[in-house]
Structures are given as structure tokens and as C-alpha cells.
Amino acid sequence: MGPPGAELRHRLGTLIGRPRRRDLLERLVPNGVGAELGVFRGEFSRELLEVARPRRLYLVDGWWELHGENFPREWGEYSGWGSASTRDAYMAARRVVAEYAPASTVCEIHVGDDLEFLAGLPDAHLDWAYLDSSHQYEHTVAELELLDAKVAADGRILGHDWIEDPESHNHGAYLAIRELCARRGWRVAARDDFTQWELERVH
């Protein structure tokens, strides 16, 4: 993919400089079927519920199944240098659902590997997916390959941590996104000041 063209720059201009991370979600069609891959404590799940107002939302994270009783020390301050409890985070996510899910929304919380979860969904089942999981290259490649099949033809893939700096530990996700666009007919539809991105299919 080359630099964004004039049309894309115009579209990005509607998001760059806006003060809220939730602004990107306003582009989603409400009452859809969505998935958040990488939930942690559910802070962003609240935004998805309030703004996108899906009729069904899957919240998927490894929590203790992948990380044990505490999140990895390697996550640094984000995980309290290894002191953040995976079960406490899960319960926090459940409280978010209980407090903020609209009455019309069905929420399903899945503990475990998101690749296994995605593989079990019917093709074209999702209207959108928000990806904020490992950010590692190989894992993100596998996630995006599955999402290519599981997201509907007019659906969207969104996510966090578009990091172009090759020194960043999240750079692998950026590479995987670029590869999906080059090989599978997706393109970057929007980005914002919070390193969020949105992909749409090229029709």
C-alpha cells in the first residue's frame, strides 16, 4: 500500500484531531453483530456498547486461560508489571456489560484463544470486529485471515495500535494489517490520533 490518496486523506481528516477514541466507532452501523478481540478490563467494551449499540457482541480474551493468574510482567505498566489479576479483569469486564449493555444487546463473554473462537463462527457472521489483542505479527496474521472470512462482505475490521515504528513491540500488527490489504482486497478506510484504524473491502 502506498501513501493515502486525496480521498482517503479527506476521510482521515474527519477523525484526526478529534478528542475522543470513541469517535471512530460512530462510523459503524448500529444493531450489528460485533466482536472485541482483546478485552482486558472492558474499558473499551463500554464504548462499543454505547456507540455501536450492537444487537450481539462477543467479548473475547485469554484472561487466565492464556496468561495464568496474572497478566505478563512483560506488558509493563499496563499489567502492573505482572501484578494485575486476570480474574479481576474478567470480573471488571462483566460489570461493564451488566451496567452498560443496552437491553436490546446480547453479550457473550468467551475466555480463551481468540483464534479458536473465530474458527467456530459461521462465515460472514460478523458485521465488524475490533482487534486489540496480542499485536504480535504471526498471531495478528492468523486473526486477520480468519476475520477475512468471518466478517460480512460490507463489514469492517477495526483495531488499535497502528504503529509504524519498527522498534515498537506492536509493529508486527501494523505489518500484518498491511499484508492483509495487499493480499485480500482490503484497504484502510480511516485512522485517528489514538493509533486506531478501520479497514473496508475494496469493491
N, C-alpha and C positions, 0 to 999 in steps of 0.2 A: 504494500500500500504506500502510495506517495503522500505528500502533504495534502491536507484537506483542501478541496476546491472552494470556489467562491460561495457556492450554495451551502456547503457544509459550514464554512466559516460564519455565514449568516445565521444558520441554525444554532451553532455553538454560541453565537453572540447573545442569544436569548437566555443563556444559562450562566455564562462566565460573568462573574461579578455579583451574582445574586447571593444573598446571605445565608440561605438555608440548604442543608444537604437534602432535604425532602423535596426540593423544587423539581428535581429530575423525575420524581415519581408522578408528578402531575401530568406527565405525558402518557401514562398508562391508561388504558380503557378500564373503567370501573366494572365491577361484577364479573371479573375474570377468574381464572384458576392460576394461582401463582405458587412459587416455591422460593424460600430463602435457604440457601445452602451456606451454612456457617452462621450460627445464631448467637453464640456466646450467652450473654445475659438477656438478650431480647430487646436491647435498647432501640435497635433499628426496626425490629419487628413492629413496634408501636407505630412507627412512621408508615410502614407498609399497610398496616391495618387502617390507619386513619385517612391516608391519602388515596391509596389504590382501592380500598374497600372491596377486596376480592370476595367472591362467593365461597371460595375454598382456598385455604392457604396451608401449604406444607412447610413446617419448620424442621430443618434437618441439621443435626450437629452430632459430632462424635462423642462429646462430653466424656464420661468415664469409660465408655466402650473403647475409645481410641487413646485416651490420654491418662487413664487411671484416676486416682482421687484428686489430683491437682493438674492444672494446665502446665505445659512445659516451661521450665525456667528460661529456656532459650527465647521465649517470647518477650522477655524483659519486663519493662514496667507494666505492659498490658496485662500480664499474668501475675503481677505482684512478685516477679522473679521466682515464680514457681509456687507461690503460696495461695493462689486463687483456687478455690474448690470447684470442681466440675459439677458436683451435685448442687451446690449453692447456686451456680449459674443456671443450671437447668430449672431449679425452682423459681428463680427470678424470671426466667422466660415464661414459665407457666403463669406467674402472677400478671405479667404483661398481657397475656392472652385473656385471662379472666377479666381484667379491667378494661381493656381497650378494643377487644374484638366486637364488631357490630353484631347484633342479634342475627343478622342475615348471613354471617360468615361462619363456615365450618373450618375449624383449625385442627390439623393433625400434627402432632409432635413426634418426630422419629429420632431415636437415639441410635447412632451407628454410622457406618460408612455411606457417604452420600452417593458413591458410585453404585453400590448395591441398590440403594433406594431408587435412583434414576432408572436403572436397568429394569426394575419391576413395574415401571409406569407404561401405560399404552403409548404408542407413538402419537405425536401431535396432541397430547393431553394438556399441555401447559400453554396458557396464553403468554406467560412471562416467567422468568426466573431471575433471581438476584443472587449473584455469586460473590461470596466473601468468605472463602474457606481457607485452604492452606496457602494459596498464592504460589505454590511450587510448580515448576514448569510441567513435569510429567503428569502430575495429578490434575492440573488445570487443563491440559490437553485432553485427558480422558473425560473430564467433566464436560468440556465443550463438545466433544464428539458425541456424547450421549444427548446433550441438550439440542444439538442439531436435529436429532430425530424426535425428541420428546416435546419440543416447542412447535406450536402450530405454524402454518405457513406464513401467517401475518403477525406472528408473535414477536416478542422481544427478549433478548438476553441482556441483562444489566449486571453491574457489579461495581466493586470498589478496588482501589489501589492500581490504577493505571500509572505505572512508574516506569519511565523511560530510562532512568539512570541504571546502567548495568551493574553498578556497585550495590544497588539496593537488593535486599533479600527477597523483595516482592517482584523483582524484574521478570522472573520466569512467567508470571501471569500475563504480563504485557506481551511477551514473545508468543505465548500460546494464543492470545487473542488475535494478534496479527496473522498468525498462521491460519487460524480458522477463517478469517476474512479472505485470505489468499486462496484457500483450497476449497471452501464450501459455499461461496457465494453470499457471504455476509459483509456488511460494511458498518463503519462507525457512524451512528446517527447523531450522537450528542456526547459531550463531555462537560464536566463542570469544574469548579475550583476545589472540589473535595476529592479529586482523583477518581471520580465516578465516571462510568462510561455506559453507553447504551448501543446495542447492535440491532440492526434490522436486516432482513434478507434483501438482496438485490433482485428485483422482479423485472 
